């Protein structure tokens, strides 16, 4: 047998390594989460109850609800809201081939069981829970926190358990990812208890208690002493080489400028020669829900999620509504009005919050209930939207599905998916996932963040029109969606249909067929499909959920 030249050995070894990595990347282990039966009686009954309340309000205002949206519109809406991306062309084709009458319910369950949904929901919640800035280096790992939260959602763990871990856990930020909720507020070697108190109140109670940090709340009944007691629950938290630990006295020390309220007897601080007072850990209301055992943080965590604490379930219900609709039921999302002394039968947050609690605090089940309502599946068009005064009534009563601009992360994910005819998910090839990740970073760096529903800025629009990513996604080649559609579609009509389904999850209408058919003519299909992709990527319809 002839011997191979030595010069070829490194190349052969490299090829073998690439083949091994590729094989491993193709054999991704996927753990199937528990399925959600959205067609069962309980979610349907809750959805019908919510629709009854909304419809009664619509009728009382003397307007009509919008018509039901077509199934493809609702499918797009569900993918964008719950998974942060568009359905792929192959998924749209499978949906259209499904002729069973309950296909939307079954696809809703499939979307929520998809790993992409868990990762998107975790990213959205992580931004809410830890803010969007980079955070302190070394002691804050957003990636570990988000991955842990995604695993919890995908495994269908109850959200109240996750909250108890965020607030009450100890350990290293890499090995115990939940503590990154705490370390995001780290300053030097300690945790900023005031930042944490405000974040806990806003995130889990929908109360702007931090407005009472320096004085009693100017517009609500919250007192400064209530904020101080909540902050004192974190006073003993310290950072060490072993991670987050509770050490020292669980008392909040406040200088003499705030000593006038007389919370505790004043003492002298030998280091600063300043009069101080010490505030013990305490909750702002419902003290009888507090457990007797555990650290102050653990007691606070159990109190936050206590079954009698209706502020918690109402706050979660409002945030879930915002995820599904793009707008919360009550705005601002972190400042809900005080709940009634008893749950009300005509309060959507009470209805949905009770269902969340009764359903073992399951986020996916709550989102499935919201997306099963007739309100979620209405069209976004309404005849009264042309009248500014009537349009405000339509918005307040949820008589039509509200428009919302796609956040940058969702927009880039939608563009990348539209630029590929095959589904991009955690089971995709390593190269595909890596390219997607790098492209996303580049686009976000150019595009910038946008957390409002205002139209994109001129620089953002220019990035979409002229950016390198858009050019790459539109370019027709053997690997791109535009190239495969241009080369494999059987006719001009088929090319036009495929691009519209890939980008907008709908078929072109008569006017669009007439206008765009010459663009994708078979004599120059590559250039025509590229131009059509570019046009749809830069359309208002692509950039908004509707």
N, C-alpha and C positions, 0 to 999 in steps of 0.2 A: 504494500500500500504506500503510495507516495506521501512524503512528509510535507506539511503545509509550511510555506515561508514564514519566518519569524515575524516579518512585518505585518502579517495578517492577524496574528494572535490578539493584539490589543483590540482591533476592530471586532473580532469575533466575540471576545469577552464582553465588550460594550453592548453588542447586539443581544447577547444572551441575557445581560442584566436588564436591558430595556424590555425584552420579551417577558422576563419574570415579573417585572413591575407592572407591565400592562396586564398580564394574566391576573395578578392579584387585584388590580384596580377593577377588572371586569367582574370579579367574584365578590362584590360587596355584600356583606351580611346585612339583611334588612329584617328588623324585628317588627312584626305586625302589631299595631296597637289594638286595644279593644274597639270593636265597632260600635257606632252609635246608631240606634234604631230611631231615626227621625220620624218614621211613620207610625210609631207607637202612640197609644192614646194620650199619654201624659203630656209629651211635648206639644202635640196637636191641640190639646185642651188649653194649655197655657197660651199658645200662639193665638188661638181663637178668642181667648179672654182678652188678650192685649188688643187684638183687632176690634173687638166689641167696644172697648174704651175709646180707641182712636176714631172709629167710625161714628160713635155718638158725638164726639167733639166736632168732627167734620160736619155732620148734619146740623149741629147747633149753630155753626158759623154760616150756614146757608150756602155751602159749596158742595160740589161733587168730587169724589175721589178720582184720581187718574185711572185710566184703564190698566189692566194687567199688562206687564211687559212681556215680550216674546221670550221663549225659553233660552235662546242664544244670548240675549241681553242679560238675563238673570245668571246664566252660567258664567259669563265674563265678569259680572259683578261679584259673584261668589269667589272666583279665583283671585281677583285683584284684592278684595277685602280680607279674605281669610288666608291666602297663601302668598300674597304680594307679587303675583306674576300672572301672565296670561295663560290660558290653556294652549297647549301646542296644537299644531295643525292636525297631527294624528289623533289627539284627544278630541278635538272638535268633530272629526270624521266619525270617531267611535260614538260620540254623543248623538250625532245625527242618525246613526244607524240603529240607535236604541229607540224603539218605537213604543215602549211600555209607558202607560199614562203617568206613572209616578217617577219618571226618570230624574226629575230635578231633585226629589227627595233622596234618591239613591246616590246621585252624584254629589250632593251636599255631604252625605256621610263619607263618601270616598275622599273628597277634598280634605275634610277634617281629620281623616285617618292618614293622610299623606304626610310624610316627613317634612315636605316643604312648608306645609301649613304650620306645623309645630315650630319650625325654625323662624318663620315670619312672625308668628304671634309672640315668640320669645323675644325677638328683636324689638318689636313695638313695646312690649311690656318693660323690657330692660331700659329703654330710653325713658320711660315714665318713672321707673323706680330708682334709677341711678343718675338721671340726667344724661345729657348728650355730649358733655365735654370729655376730654381725655381722662381726667382724673389723676390722682397722685401716682407717680411712677413707682414701680416695684411692688407696692402693696395693693394695687387695684388691677384686677384682670377682668376686663369686660368680656373677653372671649370665653373665659371659663364660666362666668356667671350666666351668659346667654346660652351656652351649650347645656349647662345644668338645667336651666329653666326649660329649654326645648325638650330635653330628655323627660322632664317631669310632665310636660304637656302631652308628649307623644305616648308616654306610658299611662296616661289618664290618672295621674296622681291628683288628689284633691288639692285645690289651690290654697285652702286654709292651712294645710300641712306645710306647703311651700312657704307661706308667709311666716309661720312659726319658726321655720328654719332660718329664714332671712334675718329675723329680728333677734332670735334667741341663741343661735349656734355660736360655737367657739371653734377656733382652729386656724389653719393656714389657708390663705386665699387661693392657693393652687390646689390643695388637697380637699378643702371644704369650700366649694365654690359659693355656697349661699352667703358666706361672710363678706363677699364683695359688696353686698348691699350696705354693709357697715363701713368697709374700708374706703369706699368712694369719698367719704367725708373726712378722711384722715388728714390731719395737719401736723407735720413733724412726726412725733412719736405717739400722738394721741388722736382720739376720735373727737370730732366736733359735735358735741351732744346737741347743740342748738340746731345745727343743720339737720341732724337725724330726726329730732323731734318734729321739725317742720315737714320733713319728707314723709315720715310715718303718718302724720295727720292728713296730709294732702293725698297720699297714695292709697291708704287703707280706710280712711274715714271720710274723704272728700270734704275736709274742713281746713280752712286757711288759718290754723291756730297760730302759725308763726307771725301773723299780724298782731298778736298779743305778746310778742317777745319783749318789747321795751315798755309797753303800757297796755292797759286794757284795750280790747278791740274797739275801734271807733264806731263800727256799724253793727256789730253782733254782740252777743252776751258773753263772749269768751273773756276770761280774766287773765292777767299776766301770771298770777300764781298757778293757773292751770297749765300754761305753757311751761313754766319752770318745773313743775312737778313731773311733766312728761319728759322734759330734757334730763331730769335727774335720774331717770331710769337707765340712761347711758353714761352716767358720770363715772362709773367704775371701770369702763371699758378701756383697755390699754393694748398697744401693739408691742409684740415681743418677737424674738427670733422663732418662737413656736406659733406665732400668729396672733389672732384676737383672743384676749383673755380678760376676765373680770378680776381686777385686783384693787385693793384699797377700800376706802370708805365709799359706800354708795350714796354720796351726798353731792349736790350741786353747790359749788361755792360761788357766791355773787358778791361783788364789791359794794362799797357803801353807797354808791350812787343809786343802787336799786334796793337799799336796805330799809327804805321808809315804810314798806308794807308790813314789816314786822313778822315775816314768816317764821323766823327762828331767832333766838337771842343773838345779838351781835358779839363777835369775837375778834381778836386782833390777829392779823396775819404777820408773823415775825419776819417773813422775807420781804414784804412790801410795805410793812408798817401801815397797812390800810385796814379799816374796819370792814369785816365781811360777815355774811350770814350764810347759813347752810340750809339747803332745801332738800327734804327727803323725797324719794321716788313716790309718785302718786299718779293716778289716772285722772283725766279731766271730768269724767262722769262715770256712773255705773260702777262704783267701787265694790259693790257686793258681788260683782262678777269675777273679782280678782282671786286667783288661786293662792293657797297658803304656802306652797312649797316652790322651790326654785329660786334662781337669781332674779333681780329686778327686771332684767330683759326678758327672761322666760315668763315671768308673771305678766309682763306687758304683752308678750306675744299671745299668750292664752286669752288675755282679756280682749285683745283686738279681734280675735276670731271666735269669741264666745257666741253661742247661738242666740243669746239675747241682745247682742250688739248689732242692731239692724243697720247702723250706719255702714258697717263693713259690707254687708251683702248688697246694699243699695249702691255703694261706691263701685263695687265690681260690676253690677248690672249696668250702670251708666257707662263704664269704660267698655264693656262688651258691645253695647249699643253703638258707641263711637267707632269701634273697630269695624263693625258690620256696615254701618251707614256712612261712615266718613264724618259724622257729626254726632255728638253726644245727645242723649235725650234732654239733659239739662246742661246748659253751658253757662259758666265754665265747669269743666269736668271735675275740678278739684274744690268746688265750693257749692255743695248741695244744700238746699234748705233743710231745716230741721225736720226729721220725720214726725208724723203724727204719733200720738201716744199709743195708738193701736194701728196695725196695718190696714190700709184702706183698699177697698175692692175696686176703686176707680183710679188708683195710682199705679202707673205702669212700672215704676221702679220697685214698689212694694210687691207687685205681682211677680215680676221677674226675679227680684231678690229672694223671695220666698222659694221660688222654683229652684234657684241656684243652691240655696241651703238644703232643700229637700233632696236635691240630686247629688248630694255628697260633694258640694262645692266644685262641680265639674265645669271647667271653662268651656270645653268643646260642646258639651250638652247645652249650655246656656247660649252659645253662639248658634247652634243648630236651631234652637227654639226661635231666636230672633229672625234667622234667615228663612224660617218656615212661615212667618207672618205674611198676610196679604200686603201689609205696608211695605215690607222689604221687596216684594215682587211686583210692585207697581211701576208703571212707566215714569220716567223723569220729565216727560212733557205734560203740560196742563194748559188748557185755554186761558186760565186766569193769570198765568205767569207773565203775560204781556202788560198787565196792569200792576204798577209797583205796589199799590195799596193791597190789592187782592193777592199778589205774589207773596207778601209777608204773611198773610193768613194761611196760604197753601203751605209755606215752610213751617209755620208754628204748629199746624195740625197734622203734619206728615201726610198730606193728601197726595203728594207725589214723592218719588224717590229723589233725595237731594243730590245735586252735583257736588263732586269733590275732586280737587286737583290731585293727581298722583304724586306722592312723595318721591323724591329723587331715587331712593333705593328701589321702589316699586317700578318706576319708569325705566330704569336701566335693566332691571330683570325682565320687564315686559318686552323691551326692544331686543334683548339677547334671545329670549325665547321665540319671538316672532321671526327672528333671523335664522332660526333652525326649524326644519319641518318635524324633527324628532323631539321627543320630550327630554328636557334637561332636568334631571333630578339627582338625588344622592346615589343612584345606581348607574348614572352615566359614566362614561370613560373618564379616567383621571385627567387626561389631557383636556377634555371638554370642560370639566369642572374648574381646572386651573386657569384656562383661558377666560372663562366667565368671571372668576374671582379677580384676575388682574384687570380685565376690562372694566369691571365695576369700580375698582379703586380709581382708575384713571378718569372715568366719567364723573364720579362724585367729586374728585379733586377739581375738575374744570367747572362742573355745574354748580356746586355748592348746595347747601341745605336750603329747604323751604318748608316751613311747618305751618303755612297759612293756606287758605283756599283762594288767595288772590291769584290772578293770572301770572304766568311766569314772567320774569323780568326780561328786558331786551337782551342782556348778555346771556341769560339762560337759553332764550330762543335761538340766539346765534350759535351756541354750542350744539344745539340739536340740529341746526341747519348745516353747519360747517365743520363740526367736530370730527376728529379722526375715527372715533368709534362708529358713528353713523355711516361714514364712508365705508368702513370695513364691513359693517353688517349688510349694507345695500349691495356691495360688490358681488357680482355673479361669478362663482367659481364652482369647482367640483364639490366643495364641502359646505357651501352656504345654502341657506334656504332659497335665496333668489336664484342662484345658479341651478339648483335641483328643480325648482318650479319651471324655470325658463327652458331647461333641457328635457324634462320628462313629461310635462303637461301635454296633453294630446291636441290642444287647440288654443286659440286666443281666448276663447270663453273660459276654458279650464284654467288657464294661467291667471286670468282676472279673478275668478272665483277663489282660487287658492291663496292669492296674496291678500284679498280682503278677509278671508277666514283667518289667516295667520296673524294679521295685524289688528283687525277690528272685531273678530269673532262674529262676523255677520256676512251675508251675501250682498253684493252691490245692488243698488236699485236701478231702475230703468235709465234715469239721467246719468248715473255714474257709468253704466255700461256703454252708453253712447259716447260719453266724454273720454273714457279711458281705453276703450277697445283699440283705437288706432295706436296707442302708446305701446301695447304689448303685442303688436302684429308679428306674426311668425317670421317675417323677413329679417327682423332684428330683435329677437325676444330678450336677449341678455340686457341690452341697454334699456328696453322698455320696462322690464320687470324691475331693474335697478331704480329707474325714475319713479315707478309707482310705489315702491317701498319707501323711497325718500319722501314722497308726497304724503303718504299715510302716516309715517313717523312724525311728521311736522304738522299734522292736522290737529285741531282742537279735540276732536273725538278720541284720538289716541291718548291724549294727555290727561283726560278726565275720566273718572268713574261716573257712570250715569245709569 
